[in-house]
Amino acid sequence: MAGGKETPRQKLIGIMYLILLALLALQVSSAIMEKFKFLDDSLQYANDESKKNAERSIKNINKLVSDNGNKASDKAILDKATLVHEATEKIVATINETRNALIAKTGGYEVEGDKSSMFKGAKSETEVEELMVGGAKNGKAYELKNSINAYCAELEKITGEKFPPLALDGKEDRRITEVQQKSKDFAELNFAQTPMVASMAVLSNLQAEILKYDNEALRKLGGDIGGDQIKFDAIQASYNAESRVVAAGTKYKANLFLAASSTTLKPVITFEGRSVPVKNGVGEVEFTATGGAYDKDGNVKKSFTYKITIKNKGKDTTFTAKGEYIVAKPVIQVQAAAVSALYRNCGNEINVQVPALGSVYAPSFGGSTGGDFITGATKGAVTIVPTGNSVTLKVSSGGNLIGDQVFKVKGIPLPQIVCLAGSAPVNEKQGMPSPGPRSLILNAKPDEAFGTFLPKDAKYDVKQYEVLLVRGKRPVQTKMGSGKVCDLSSFAAVANPGDRIVIDVKKVSRTNFRGVQEDVPGISKIINIPLN
C-alpha cells in the first residue's frame, strides 16, 4: 500500500477489501454470493469516482501550467502526469479484459445485458482456476501480476516516489497470517478454489488500489507545478537597527523594510554548518558570544555564516549570507567592604557582577588560585579565603570565561590587649591602691578597621597568661591563668604598697567565620600595674 493521506472513499475501499477477505473464509451460499456481488458493484462504483477525480486532476494540472506561463519545467511535469494517467488507464483496461473473460467463461449475467444482475456462474470455481491459474501455472493471473507490478515500478520511475507492488504472493502480503495461505503465490491466493463472484471482487479491489496510486501520483505532480518559483505568503514589517542600546545624546539609526517568508516551502536553514529549527519559514538561532582579541575600546568584531536552501523539484536554490556583530568585553564589578586587599585566612565576602550580561548572568568561580572560594546563596556572591600574598578569582558565566580579578592579600592586624578592673580600664601609669584588685578581666580587642570589615573573623579570646606579684626585683607569688577573668584573691592577702602586679599575655586565639579557633601568632604583651 502507498503512504500518504487517504480520502474517505479510499478508506471505504480498504474496508471493503477486509470484508472480502472475511467472506472468502465463510461457507459459500447464495446469500454469500449476493454479498460478493454487492461488494463488487460497490467497488466498481467507487472506482468510477476515482477515475473522475483523476480526470479532474489532469485538467487542473493543465490549467496550472497555462496560468504559470507554460514554463518548460511545468510542461515537463504535465508530461509526467499524462504518462501516469495513460499507464493507469492501460492497466485498468487490462483488468477489465480479465473480468470480461471470467464473465464469458462462466456464462455471463443471469439477465443478459444487465450488469447489475447476478452472474450465472457466480459459484463457479473450476472455470476460474482454469482461466486464472492454469494447470501449469500459466493462467492469466500470472501475466496480470507482472503487468500490475510493472505499472507500480513505472510510477516510481516517473514520479521519483515510492509505489510498492500491489500484486503480492502470500509470503509478501502482511495481511496474510495463515501458514497455508503464506505458501501460495498471487494467482493461487486470489483465484484458486475461489468462486467467480469473489474473484470479480478481487479484481475490482486491485483496480481500486491502482486508481488510488494514480490519484496520489497526480496529486504529488500537481504540487510540483511552479516548484522553481519562490513564493512568499508571510509578509510583515520589520527593522534592522545598528544597535538596540544607545546612550542619551547619541543618534539612533535603523533600516525599515518589509520582510517576507514562506510557510509552505519549508526551507532548510543551516548556521555554521548545523541545522537550526524553522518556524513559519523563519530559522531561529541562539548561541553564546565568545570574546577574543579586544581592541582599545574593549570590543571585538565577530561574524557567522548561514545558508537557506529552498528545496523544490525544479531546482534547489541556496542563499548564503554572512552576519556580523560586535562582542563587548564584560566589565567585572566587585563590591565588598574593602577590595583594595583581602585579609589572609579570613572569609572575605564579595559580590561580583557583570552588568553587560544583564539577566543572563549566571556566575561561577571555578579554576581560581591562591585560596579557597565559597559560592554564596545569591547571584554573584562569593567568599574568598586567601592563603598566599595574592589571590586570582576567575569569573565565568554560563560556562564561558569572562575574566580574572586579582586581589592583593594582607595579614590580619594583631588585636589590642585590654585589662579591666571592674568595668574600667586599668591605668598602668597611676597604678591601683594596695593590696590591689581581687580580679582582673583580660580582653583582646580587634583592630578597628578589621573588626568593621570582617566582624565574623574578628572574635578574640585571651587563652593563656602568667601573673606575678613582684616586690622589688623578686617575684613574691606567681600563677598561670586562662580565660578572660584573672582571680587575684591570693595576691591581695600578701600584697604591700610598692609591690607590682605583672601580667605576661602568652596566648590569644581567634575564632574565624567558620567557627574554628586558631592561635594568633606574634602576640607579646606585658601589663604592669603598680600598687600604691
C-alpha positions as CSV (number, residue, x, y, z in Angstrom):
1,M,0.0,0.0,0.0
2,A,1.2,3.5,-0.7
3,G,1.9,6.0,2.0
4,G,0.2,9.4,2.4
5,K,-3.2,10.6,3.4
6,E,-6.3,8.6,2.2
7,T,-9.6,10.1,1.1
8,P,-12.8,8.8,2.7
9,R,-13.5,6.9,-0.5
10,Q,-10.1,5.2,-0.4
11,K,-10.7,4.2,3.3
12,L,-14.1,2.7,2.3
13,I,-12.4,0.7,-0.4
14,G,-9.9,-0.7,2.2
15,I,-12.8,-1.7,4.5
16,M,-14.5,-3.4,1.6
17,Y,-11.3,-5.4,0.9
18,L,-11.3,-6.6,4.5
19,I,-14.9,-7.7,4.1
20,L,-13.9,-9.6,1.0
21,L,-11.2,-11.5,2.9
22,A,-13.7,-12.3,5.6
23,L,-16.3,-13.5,3.1
24,L,-13.8,-15.8,1.4
25,A,-13.4,-17.6,4.7
26,L,-17.1,-18.3,5.1
27,Q,-19.1,-21.3,3.7
28,V,-20.3,-20.5,0.2
29,S,-24.0,-20.0,-0.1
30,S,-26.4,-18.0,-2.3
31,A,-26.6,-15.3,0.4
32,I,-22.8,-15.1,0.4
33,M,-22.8,-14.9,-3.4
34,E,-25.1,-11.9,-3.3
35,K,-22.9,-10.1,-0.8
36,F,-19.9,-10.7,-3.1
37,K,-21.8,-9.2,-6.0
38,F,-22.9,-6.2,-3.8
39,L,-19.2,-5.7,-2.8
40,D,-18.1,-5.9,-6.4
41,D,-20.7,-3.4,-7.6
42,S,-19.7,-1.0,-4.8
43,L,-16.1,-1.2,-5.7
44,Q,-16.8,-0.6,-9.3
45,Y,-18.9,2.5,-8.4
46,A,-16.1,3.8,-6.2
47,N,-13.6,3.1,-9.0
48,D,-15.6,5.2,-11.4
49,E,-15.5,8.1,-9.0
50,S,-11.7,7.7,-8.6
51,K,-11.4,7.9,-12.4
52,K,-13.3,11.1,-12.4
53,N,-11.1,12.6,-9.8
54,A,-8.0,11.7,-11.8
55,E,-9.5,13.3,-14.9
56,R,-10.1,16.5,-12.9
57,S,-6.5,16.4,-11.6
58,I,-5.2,16.2,-15.2
59,K,-7.3,19.3,-16.1
60,N,-6.2,21.2,-13.0
61,I,-2.5,20.5,-13.8
62,N,-3.0,21.6,-17.4
63,K,-4.6,24.9,-16.1
64,L,-1.8,25.5,-13.6
65,V,0.8,25.1,-16.3
66,S,-1.1,27.5,-18.5
67,D,-1.5,30.1,-15.7
68,N,2.2,29.9,-14.9
69,G,3.1,30.8,-18.5
70,N,3.7,27.3,-19.9
71,K,7.2,27.2,-18.5
72,A,9.3,24.3,-19.7
73,S,9.8,22.9,-16.2
74,D,6.0,22.9,-15.6
75,K,5.3,21.4,-19.0
76,A,7.7,18.6,-18.1
77,I,5.6,17.9,-15.0
78,L,2.4,17.9,-17.2
79,D,4.0,15.3,-19.5
80,K,4.8,13.1,-16.4
81,A,1.2,13.4,-15.2
82,T,-0.1,12.4,-18.7
83,L,2.2,9.4,-18.7
84,V,1.0,8.3,-15.2
85,H,-2.6,8.6,-16.2
86,E,-2.1,6.8,-19.5
87,A,-0.4,3.9,-17.7
88,T,-3.2,3.8,-15.2
89,E,-5.9,3.6,-17.9
90,K,-3.9,0.8,-19.7
91,I,-3.7,-1.4,-16.6
92,V,-7.3,-0.7,-15.6
93,A,-8.3,-1.8,-19.1
94,T,-6.2,-4.9,-18.8
95,I,-8.0,-5.9,-15.6
96,N,-11.4,-5.2,-17.3
97,E,-10.4,-7.5,-20.1
98,T,-9.7,-10.2,-17.4
99,R,-13.1,-9.5,-15.8
100,N,-14.9,-9.9,-19.2
101,A,-13.0,-13.1,-19.8
102,L,-14.2,-14.5,-16.5
103,I,-17.8,-13.4,-17.1
104,A,-17.8,-15.1,-20.6
105,K,-16.2,-18.3,-19.3
106,T,-18.8,-18.7,-16.6
107,G,-21.9,-18.0,-18.6
108,G,-22.5,-14.3,-18.5
109,Y,-25.2,-12.5,-16.5
110,E,-28.5,-14.0,-15.3
111,V,-30.2,-11.1,-17.1
112,E,-28.4,-10.6,-20.3
113,G,-27.2,-7.1,-20.8
114,D,-27.9,-6.1,-17.1
115,K,-24.6,-5.8,-15.4
116,S,-26.4,-5.2,-12.0
117,S,-27.9,-8.7,-12.2
118,M,-26.1,-11.8,-10.7
119,F,-23.5,-13.7,-12.7
120,K,-24.8,-17.1,-14.0
121,G,-21.6,-18.8,-12.8
122,A,-21.2,-16.9,-9.6
123,K,-20.3,-20.0,-7.7
124,S,-18.0,-21.4,-10.4
125,E,-14.6,-22.3,-9.1
126,T,-13.2,-24.7,-11.6
127,E,-13.6,-22.4,-14.6
128,V,-12.0,-19.6,-12.6
129,E,-9.0,-21.7,-11.7
130,E,-8.6,-22.9,-15.2
131,L,-8.6,-19.4,-16.6
132,M,-6.6,-17.6,-13.9
133,V,-4.2,-20.2,-12.5
134,G,-4.0,-22.9,-15.3
135,G,-2.8,-26.4,-15.0
136,A,0.8,-25.5,-15.4
137,K,0.5,-22.2,-13.6
138,N,0.3,-20.4,-16.9
139,G,-3.1,-18.7,-16.4
140,K,-4.0,-15.0,-16.8
141,A,-3.3,-14.2,-13.2
142,Y,0.5,-14.6,-13.6
143,E,0.6,-12.3,-16.6
144,L,-1.7,-9.9,-14.7
145,K,0.6,-9.9,-11.7
146,N,3.6,-8.9,-13.8
147,S,1.6,-6.1,-15.5
148,I,0.3,-4.6,-12.3
149,N,3.7,-4.6,-10.6
150,A,5.4,-3.3,-13.8
151,Y,2.8,-0.4,-13.5
152,C,3.9,0.3,-9.9
153,A,7.6,0.4,-11.0
154,E,6.7,2.7,-13.9
155,L,5.0,5.1,-11.4
156,E,8.1,5.2,-9.3
157,K,10.3,5.9,-12.3
158,I,8.1,8.8,-13.5
159,T,7.5,10.5,-10.1
160,G,10.5,9.5,-8.0
161,E,8.2,8.5,-5.3
162,K,7.7,5.0,-3.7
163,F,4.9,2.9,-5.0
164,P,5.2,-0.7,-3.7
165,P,3.9,-3.6,-5.8
166,L,0.2,-4.4,-5.5
167,A,0.1,-8.0,-6.8
168,L,1.7,-9.9,-3.9
169,D,2.3,-13.6,-3.2
170,G,1.1,-14.9,0.2
171,K,4.6,-14.6,1.8
172,E,4.8,-10.9,0.7
173,D,1.3,-9.8,1.8
174,R,1.5,-8.8,5.5
175,R,-2.3,-9.1,5.7
176,I,-2.0,-12.9,5.2
177,T,-1.3,-14.6,8.5
178,E,-2.2,-18.3,8.0
179,V,0.8,-20.5,7.2
180,Q,-1.1,-22.4,4.5
181,Q,-2.0,-19.2,2.7
182,K,1.5,-17.8,3.1
183,S,2.8,-20.6,0.8
184,K,0.5,-19.6,-2.1
185,D,1.5,-17.4,-5.0
186,F,-0.6,-14.4,-6.2
187,A,-2.7,-16.5,-8.6
188,E,-3.4,-19.3,-6.1
189,L,-4.1,-17.0,-3.3
190,N,-6.7,-15.0,-5.1
191,F,-8.2,-17.3,-7.7
192,A,-7.6,-21.0,-6.8
193,Q,-10.8,-22.7,-5.3
194,T,-12.4,-19.2,-5.3
195,P,-16.0,-18.6,-6.5
196,M,-16.2,-16.5,-9.7
197,V,-18.1,-13.6,-7.9
198,A,-15.4,-13.4,-5.2
199,S,-12.7,-13.3,-8.0
200,M,-14.5,-10.4,-9.6
201,A,-14.4,-8.5,-6.3
202,V,-10.7,-9.2,-6.0
203,L,-10.1,-7.7,-9.4
204,S,-12.2,-4.7,-8.6
205,N,-10.2,-4.2,-5.4
206,L,-7.0,-4.3,-7.5
207,Q,-8.4,-1.6,-9.7
208,A,-9.2,0.4,-6.6
209,E,-5.6,0.2,-5.4
210,I,-4.3,1.2,-8.8
211,L,-6.6,4.2,-9.1
212,K,-5.5,5.2,-5.6
213,Y,-1.9,5.2,-6.8
214,D,-3.0,7.2,-9.9
215,N,-4.6,9.9,-7.7
216,E,-1.6,10.0,-5.3
217,A,0.9,10.4,-8.2
218,L,-1.2,13.1,-9.9
219,R,-1.6,15.0,-6.6
220,K,2.2,14.9,-6.0
221,L,3.0,16.1,-9.5
222,G,0.4,18.8,-9.3
223,G,2.1,20.1,-6.1
224,D,5.4,20.4,-8.1
225,I,3.9,22.9,-10.6
226,G,5.8,26.2,-10.1
227,G,8.3,24.4,-7.9
228,D,11.2,26.6,-9.3
229,Q,9.4,29.8,-8.2
230,I,9.9,31.2,-4.7
231,K,6.5,32.3,-3.3
232,F,6.1,34.1,-0.1
233,D,2.9,34.2,1.9
234,A,4.0,35.6,5.2
235,I,4.9,39.3,5.0
236,Q,5.5,41.7,7.9
237,A,7.0,45.0,8.6
238,S,10.5,44.8,10.2
239,Y,13.5,46.8,11.0
240,N,17.3,46.4,11.5
241,A,19.0,48.7,13.9
242,E,22.7,49.4,14.2
243,S,22.3,48.9,18.0
244,R,19.4,48.2,20.3
245,V,21.1,50.2,23.1
246,V,22.1,53.9,22.7
247,A,23.3,56.4,25.1
248,A,21.4,59.6,25.8
249,G,22.5,62.4,23.5
250,T,23.6,59.9,20.7
251,K,21.9,59.1,17.4
252,Y,19.7,56.1,16.8
253,K,19.9,54.6,13.3
254,A,17.8,51.8,11.7
255,N,16.6,50.4,8.4
256,L,12.8,49.9,8.0
257,F,11.6,47.3,5.4
258,L,9.1,44.5,4.6
259,A,10.2,41.0,5.4
260,A,8.7,38.1,3.5
261,S,8.8,34.3,4.3
262,S,7.0,31.2,3.2
263,T,5.0,28.8,5.3
264,T,4.8,26.2,2.6
265,L,8.3,25.9,1.1
266,K,9.8,24.7,4.4
267,P,13.4,25.9,3.8
268,V,16.4,24.1,5.3
269,I,18.5,26.6,7.2
270,T,22.0,25.8,8.5
271,F,24.1,28.0,10.8
272,E,27.8,27.5,10.8
273,G,27.2,24.0,9.2
274,R,24.5,22.8,11.6
275,S,20.7,22.7,11.0
276,V,18.5,25.1,13.0
277,P,14.8,24.9,13.8
278,V,12.5,26.6,11.4
279,K,9.1,28.0,12.3
280,N,6.8,29.6,9.8
281,G,9.6,29.8,7.3
282,V,11.9,31.6,9.8
283,G,15.0,30.0,11.3
284,E,15.8,30.5,14.9
285,V,19.4,30.6,16.1
286,E,20.9,31.2,19.5
287,F,24.5,31.0,20.7
288,T,26.7,32.3,23.4
289,A,29.0,35.0,22.2
290,T,32.7,34.5,23.0
291,G,35.4,37.1,23.4
292,G,38.8,37.4,21.7
293,A,41.4,40.0,20.9
294,Y,39.6,43.1,22.2
295,D,40.6,46.5,20.8
296,K,41.4,49.5,22.9
297,D,37.7,50.2,23.4
298,G,37.1,46.7,24.7
299,N,35.3,45.4,21.5
300,V,36.0,42.6,19.1
301,K,34.3,42.1,15.7
302,K,32.7,38.7,15.1
303,S,30.8,37.1,12.2
304,F,28.8,34.0,11.3
305,T,27.8,32.3,8.1
306,Y,24.3,30.8,7.4
307,K,22.6,29.2,4.4
308,I,19.0,29.0,3.4
309,T,18.0,26.2,0.9
310,I,14.6,26.1,-0.8
311,K,14.0,22.5,-1.7
312,N,12.0,22.2,-5.0
313,K,11.7,19.5,-7.6
314,G,12.6,22.0,-10.3
315,K,15.8,23.3,-8.7
316,D,17.2,23.7,-5.2
317,T,18.2,27.3,-4.5
318,T,20.7,28.0,-1.8
319,F,21.2,31.5,-0.4
320,T,24.5,32.1,1.5
321,A,24.9,35.1,3.7
322,K,27.1,36.5,6.5
323,G,26.1,38.1,9.7
324,E,28.3,40.4,11.7
325,Y,28.2,41.5,15.4
326,I,30.4,43.1,18.0
327,V,31.3,41.5,21.3
328,A,31.9,43.9,24.1
329,K,34.3,42.9,26.8
330,P,32.3,42.5,30.0
331,V,33.4,44.7,32.9
332,I,33.6,42.8,36.2
333,Q,32.4,44.9,39.1
334,V,33.4,43.8,42.6
335,Q,31.5,45.0,45.6
336,A,32.9,44.4,49.1
337,A,33.7,46.2,52.3
338,A,37.3,46.5,51.2
339,V,38.5,45.4,47.8
340,S,42.0,47.0,47.7
341,A,43.3,44.0,49.6
342,L,41.8,41.0,51.2
343,Y,42.7,39.6,54.7
344,R,44.6,36.3,54.7
345,N,42.8,33.2,56.2
346,C,39.6,35.2,56.6
347,G,36.2,34.9,54.9
348,N,36.3,37.9,52.7
349,E,32.7,38.3,51.3
350,I,32.5,40.0,48.0
351,N,29.8,40.4,45.3
352,V,30.9,40.0,41.6
353,Q,28.6,41.5,38.9
354,V,28.9,41.9,35.2
355,P,26.3,44.5,34.2
356,A,26.7,43.9,30.5
357,L,25.3,40.4,30.7
358,G,22.1,41.5,32.4
359,S,19.6,38.8,33.3
360,V,21.6,36.1,31.5
361,Y,24.4,36.4,34.0
362,A,25.0,33.0,35.6
363,P,28.2,33.3,37.5
364,S,30.6,30.6,38.6
365,F,34.1,30.9,40.0
366,G,35.9,27.7,39.1
367,G,39.7,27.4,38.4
368,S,40.6,30.2,40.8
369,T,44.0,30.2,42.6
370,G,45.6,31.4,45.8
371,G,42.9,30.4,48.2
372,D,39.5,28.8,48.8
373,F,36.3,30.0,47.2
374,I,32.8,29.5,48.6
375,T,29.9,30.4,46.3
376,G,27.2,32.4,48.1
377,A,23.4,31.9,48.1
378,T,22.7,35.0,45.9
379,K,23.9,35.6,42.3
380,G,27.5,36.8,42.3
381,A,28.1,36.3,46.0
382,V,31.4,34.6,46.8
383,T,33.5,34.2,49.9
384,I,37.3,34.3,49.3
385,V,39.7,32.7,51.9
386,P,43.2,33.8,50.7
387,T,46.2,31.6,51.7
388,G,49.0,33.5,49.9
389,N,50.1,37.0,49.2
390,S,47.7,37.4,46.3
391,V,44.6,35.6,45.0
392,T,43.1,35.3,41.5
393,L,39.4,34.9,41.0
394,K,38.3,33.5,37.7
395,V,34.8,34.7,36.8
396,S,32.7,32.7,34.3
397,S,29.0,33.0,33.2
398,G,27.1,30.0,31.8
399,G,30.4,28.1,31.5
400,N,32.1,30.9,29.5
401,L,35.1,32.6,31.0
402,I,34.5,36.4,31.5
403,G,37.9,37.3,33.0
404,D,40.2,37.3,36.0
405,Q,40.1,39.5,39.1
406,V,43.4,39.7,41.1
407,F,43.4,40.8,44.7
408,K,46.3,41.6,47.0
409,V,46.3,39.9,50.4
410,K,47.3,41.4,53.7
411,G,47.9,39.9,57.1
412,I,45.5,40.2,60.0
413,P,46.4,43.1,62.4
414,L,47.2,42.0,65.9
415,P,44.5,42.6,68.5
416,Q,44.9,45.1,71.4
417,I,45.0,43.5,74.9
418,V,42.9,45.5,77.3
419,C,43.0,44.9,81.1
420,L,39.8,45.9,83.1
421,A,39.3,46.3,86.8
422,G,35.5,46.0,87.1
423,S,34.3,47.9,84.1
424,A,37.1,50.5,83.9
425,P,40.5,50.0,82.1
426,V,43.5,49.7,84.4
427,N,45.7,52.8,84.5
428,E,49.2,51.3,84.2
429,K,50.9,54.7,84.9
430,Q,49.0,55.6,88.1
431,G,48.5,52.1,89.4
432,M,46.0,50.9,92.0
433,P,45.6,51.1,95.8
434,S,47.2,48.3,97.8
435,P,46.5,45.4,98.2
436,G,45.2,45.6,94.6
437,P,42.1,44.2,92.9
438,R,40.6,40.8,93.7
439,S,40.2,40.0,90.0
440,L,41.0,41.5,86.6
441,I,39.4,41.0,83.1
442,L,41.6,40.5,80.1
443,N,40.1,41.2,76.7
444,A,41.6,41.0,73.2
445,K,40.1,43.9,71.1
446,P,40.4,43.6,67.3
447,D,41.8,46.3,65.1
448,E,39.1,48.8,64.4
449,A,39.2,48.5,60.6
450,F,39.5,44.8,60.6
451,G,36.6,44.4,63.1
452,T,34.4,46.7,61.0
453,F,35.1,44.9,57.6
454,L,35.1,41.3,58.8
455,P,33.2,41.1,62.1
456,K,32.7,37.3,61.7
457,D,36.5,36.9,61.7
458,A,37.3,39.4,64.5
459,K,36.4,37.3,67.6
460,Y,39.3,37.0,70.0
461,D,39.9,35.3,73.4
462,V,42.9,35.5,75.8
463,K,43.8,31.9,76.3
464,Q,46.9,31.9,78.4
465,Y,48.8,34.3,80.6
466,E,51.2,34.4,83.6
467,V,50.5,36.8,86.6
468,L,53.3,37.7,89.0
469,L,53.2,39.7,92.3
470,V,56.6,41.4,92.3
471,R,58.3,43.1,95.2
472,G,61.4,45.0,94.1
473,K,63.0,42.7,91.6
474,R,61.8,39.4,93.2
475,P,58.5,37.7,92.5
476,V,56.6,37.1,95.7
477,Q,53.9,35.0,94.1
478,T,53.2,33.5,90.6
479,K,50.2,31.9,89.0
480,M,49.1,30.8,85.5
481,G,45.8,31.8,84.1
482,S,43.4,31.1,81.2
483,G,40.2,32.7,80.2
484,K,39.3,36.4,80.4
485,V,38.8,36.6,84.2
486,C,42.0,36.6,86.3
487,D,41.5,35.7,90.0
488,L,43.9,37.7,92.2
489,S,42.5,37.0,95.7
490,S,45.6,35.1,96.8
491,F,47.7,38.2,95.9
492,A,45.7,40.5,98.0
493,A,46.5,38.6,101.2
494,V,50.2,39.3,100.9
495,A,50.5,42.4,98.8
496,N,52.1,45.6,100.2
497,P,52.3,49.1,99.0
498,G,55.2,49.4,96.4
499,D,54.6,46.0,95.0
500,R,53.6,45.5,91.4
501,I,51.3,43.1,89.5
502,V,52.8,42.0,86.2
503,I,50.7,40.2,83.6
504,D,52.5,38.4,80.8
505,V,50.0,37.5,78.0
506,K,51.3,34.4,76.2
507,K,48.5,33.1,74.0
508,V,45.5,34.6,72.2
509,S,43.1,32.7,69.9
510,R,40.8,34.0,67.1
511,T,37.5,32.3,66.1
512,N,37.1,32.6,62.3
513,F,33.9,32.9,60.2
514,R,33.7,29.0,60.1
515,G,33.6,28.9,63.9
516,V,37.1,27.4,64.1
517,Q,39.6,28.7,66.7
518,E,43.2,29.3,65.7
519,D,46.2,30.8,67.6
520,V,47.2,34.4,66.9
521,P,50.9,34.4,66.1
522,G,53.2,37.2,67.2
523,I,51.3,38.1,70.5
524,S,53.7,39.6,73.2
525,K,52.1,41.8,75.8
526,I,53.3,42.8,79.3
527,I,50.9,44.7,81.6
528,N,52.5,46.3,84.7
529,I,50.2,47.6,87.5
530,P,51.9,49.4,90.4
531,L,50.3,49.1,93.9
532,N,50.2,52.3,95.9
